[in-house]
Amino acid sequence: MWTVAACSLLTIVVLAAILVPVPFLLRSPGPVFDLLGEADGEPVLEVSGTQTYPATGELDLTTVAESGGPAGSLTSGAALLGWLSPTATLLYDSERRDESDRQADVAVFDASLSQAQAAAANYLDRPVSSEPVVVSVRAESPADGVLEPKDEIVAVNDQRVSDGAQVAEAIRKQPAGTKFTLSIVQNGEKATAEVVSELSPELDRPVIGVVVENVYTTDFEAQLNLDGIGGPSAGTMLAVALVDKLTPEELIAGRHIAGTGTISAEGQVGEIGGIQKKMLAAAGEGAQLFIAPESNCGDVVGAVPDGLVVAAVKNLDDTITAIGDWQADRPVKGCPSAADQAERR
């Protein structure tokens, strides 16, 4: 009887230990989303307001799945399995994120879609305009409780602004402690907000505690019918999908391509995190070509899954060229080898 009781107690203790939340973040290859396909009967990427053309094939937006840390609770058992997995990474992360952080992630993604629109429009010589929009608000900053992610800033002290740099410059030009009156559009309604700047020790200049990005308007509308996606790294693939949908010539043309990378309105492709896991996710779904930012080559070399060709790109022009070269069976510019990188250094 005592043996049974001891075994039962031991089982309870072990189960409890396995289920105890731990302050770690587990990252693994996440789901991919075909930007030329459908989700729940709707186009994943919907373009309206202009003439569009059929686009065939698969163009995968790749992601990294996160559990624990900012994303929620991770048990010690799940952390142990993740630590043992060759495709996952376990990181110590004791911070927990709140609703404002989630909203900031969504706002950053919205800004990325907007930049992708602008990049595609600029590539196709279509008109583009921009407005500065709040992407995130730092907790306990002067703007906390006054401004919200997605607020459009129209003017600072009655001086109209057209981009984020003008907002930052207007704040920087006045001493810390200056009261600013901001004309904004919040939740679709015009409003006025007052905020007093403070000195940032890190930046050594006056700030109000917001990150402002340009949101772009083009002669077409783009909408992504997906939930739960945040961050800026989808930009390059979104721009490629838009170019394909807006031109009569097929770009993907029935093939299977995946990739990642931030993008600016001018079409510059930027570095992202988790690229090794994104390549694994792409290969696992059958992609044959992977678009990677050239600035990520240090993480790409030596980690490319079998059967996957990687194109290293600096901008949207490079990306379209790489896809065309691959379609025509011409050599695709990839990342230099580790030896070549060492020689360059």
N, C-alpha and C positions, 0 to 999 in steps of 0.2 A: 504493500500500500504506500509506504513511504517512498519507494522507488518510483512508482507511478506519479506521485505528487511532485517529486523532485524533477522528473522528466517533463511534466506539464509546466512547471514553473520555469524550467530552462527554456522550453519552447516559447513561452510567453515573452521571456526576456529577449530571446533572439529575434522574435518577430517585432517586438517593440523597437529594438535597436535598428533593424532593417528599415522600419517605417519612420524613423526620426528624421525630420527635415534638417538639412545641412546647408550651410552658406556657400554653395558652389553653383557655378553656371555650366551646364552641359550643352555643347554645340556639336551638331551632327549634320550630315547632308539633309537638306530640307526638300519639300515638294517643289516640282517645277510646274510652270503654267505656260501653256501654248498660247502665245499672243495672237496667233492667227486662228485659233480654235474657238470653241464655245464652252460655257460653263452654265449649267442649269437652264439651257435653252437660249442663252444670250451670248452674243459675241464677247469674248474676254476683253478685247480692245475695240471699242465702238467709235467710229469717226462719223461726224455729221456736219452739215452746213456746206458741203462741197461735193464735187464728183469724186467717187472712190472706184477702185477697180478690184477684181477678184485677186486674192493672194492665196496660193496653195502651198502645202508643206507644213512643217512645224518649226516654230521659232520660240524656243523655250526661255522664259524668264526663270533664272535659278535663284534659290534661296538657301539660307542656313537656318535649321531648326534650333530653337533655344528652349531649354527647360531649366527651372530653378533660377537663381539669381534674380535679375529684373523681371523674368517672365513668370515667376511663381515659385512654388515650393518643390524642392528636389529631395527625395528621401535618400538615406545613406545607401540603401540597397541599389537604387537606380544610379546613384553616383558611382558605386563600385562597378556595376556593369558597364557604365560609360567609360570608366577608367581602363577597363579591360578591352574595350572595343578599339580596333585599329583605325576606325573611321571617325571616331568622336574625340573631342577635346574637353577635358574637365579643368575649369578655372575657378580659383577662389574668388568669390564675389559676395560680400555680405550686404551690399546695398539692395534696397527694395524700391521699386518704382511705383508711382501713384498714377491717378487718372491724368494729371497734367503731363506726365511723361508720355503716356500713351497718345494723348492728343498731339504732342510735339512730334512723335514718330509719324503720325498720320499727316501732319502738316508738312513735314520734310518730304514724305512720299508725294504729296500733292504738288509740291514745288518741283520735284524731280520730273513728274509727268509734264508740268508746264514747261520746264527747260527742254524736255524731249520734243515737245511741240515746236518750240522756238528753233531748236537745232534742225529739225526736219524742214521747217518752213524756210530757214536760212539756206539750207542745202538746196532746196528747190526754188530759191529766189522768190519766195512769197512774203507778203507783208507781216511784220511783227511789231507789237508795242508791249510795254511792260508797266507794272505797278508794284511798289514795295509792299510786302505782306509779312506780318509777324509769323515766324516759324516756331519759336519757343520763347518762354518767359521764365527767367531764373527765379526759383523760390526765394522769398524774402528780399527780393530786389525792389526798387522803387516802382517798377511796372507791375509787380505781383498784385493781382486783384483789380488792376486797372485795365490792362491789355490782355488779350487772349490769342492763342494761336489761330491763324486765319484772318485776323484783323488786317484790313487794308489801311495803310497810312497814306492819306491824301496830301496833308500839309503839316508843316511844323512851324508854329507861330505865324500862321497865315502865309507862309512861303510854300508854294506847291513843290512837292517832291515826286520824282519819277523813277527813282531806284533806291536800293538799300544803301548805297554809298552816300547818297545825299542826306539820308536820315542820320547816318553815323557822323557825317561831317557837321551837320547842324548841331548835334549834341556836343561834339568835341570842341567846337569853336567857343562855347560858353563855359565859364568856370563851374566846377562842381557845386551843387546847391541851387542851380538855376531852375526855375519853374518853366516847364514847356507846356504849351497848349497844342494838342495834336488833333487834327481833323481826321477822323477815321470812318471806315465802314465796318460795322460789327454786326454779324448775323444778318447781313443784307440791309441794315438800317444805318443812315448817316448819324454820327455821334461826335461828341467832343470829349477828350480825355485830358486830364492834367496830371503831370508827373514831374517830380523833382529829381534831377540827376545827382549821382554820387560818384566819388572817385574810385576807380577800380585799381587796387594795388597791383594786380597782375598785369593790366594793360597800361597803367600809369596815365590814365585819361578819364574824363567824365563819361559815364554810361548811365543808361536807365534800366539795364538788365534784360534786354531782348535780343534775339537774333532775327534779323530781317533779311529776307531773300526776295528777289524779283519774281513775280508771277507774270507770265507772258500771255498775251492775247494774239491769236492768229486768225486767219480767215476761215478756219475750220475748228470744230470742237472735238476733243478727244476725251473719252471716258473709259476708265478701267473698271470692269464689273467683277471685282474681286474684293474680298474682305480679309482683314488680318495681315495686310502687307504694310511694312513701314520702312523708313530709311531711303537713302538716295541711290542705291546701287542698281536699280532697274533702268535707269535713264537711257543707257546706250541701246539696250534691246528694244525699249519703247520707241526710240527714234528710228531704228531700223524698220520696225513694224509699220510705223507711220509712213515712211518713205515707200515701202512696198505697197501699202494700201492707196497711196496718193498718186502712183505712177502706173501707166498702162503696162509697162514692161514688168514681168514677174521677176522678183529678186530672189526669193527663196526657191521658187519653181519646183515644188514638190519634194524638196530635200529636207533634212532634219538638222537644224542648227540651234545651238544654245549659246549663252554667254552672260556677261555681267559687265558692270562699269558705270560710274557716274557720268553725267554729261552736262556740259555747260550750254548756254543758249548759242554760243559760237561754235558748238560742235566738238569741244575738247573732251576727250575721254579721260576720266580720273580713276585713281586707285581705290580699291574696295577691300573689305576684310573677308576672310573665310573662303578664299578662291579655291583652295584645294578641295574643300567639301562641296563647293558648287560644281567643280569639274567631275567629282565622283557622282553627284546627283545627275548631271547631264549624261554621263556615260551610262549610268544605270537605266536611263530612259531611252537609250538608243541613239543619242545625238552623235553626229559624225564630225562636225566642226564646232569649235568653241571659240567665241570671241572674248579675248582677255585684254585688259589695259596693259600697255607696255610697261607701265610703272609697277605692275605686279609680277614682272618676270622673275624676280628673285624667289618668289613663292611657287612659281609655275615649274621651273626647271627641276627635273627629277621627280615630279609628282604627277605627271600626265598619265591618266589611265590608258590602258591598251586600247587601240582602235580609235582614239580621239585625236584629231588634228587641232592644234591651237594656233590661232592667228593673234599676234600681238599688235595692238593698234594704239595710235595716239589721238585720233579724232574720227569723226563720222566719215570723212572722205576715205581714210584708211580702211575703215570697216566695210564700206560698200565695195571698195576695190578688192579687199581680201575675199569677200563673198563671191565676187565675179571671177577672181582668179581660181578659187576652189571649184566653182561651177564648171569652169572651162578646163579643169585638170592642169592648170598652171601652178608653179610653186607658190606656196603661201608664206608670207613673211611671218616667222614665229619668233620665239624668244631665243636669244643667244645661249649657247651652252654655258655651264658653270665655268668651264675653262676660259671661254671667251670673255665672260663677265669679269673674271679675276684679272685677265690680261688688260682689259680696259681700265680697271682701277689702278 
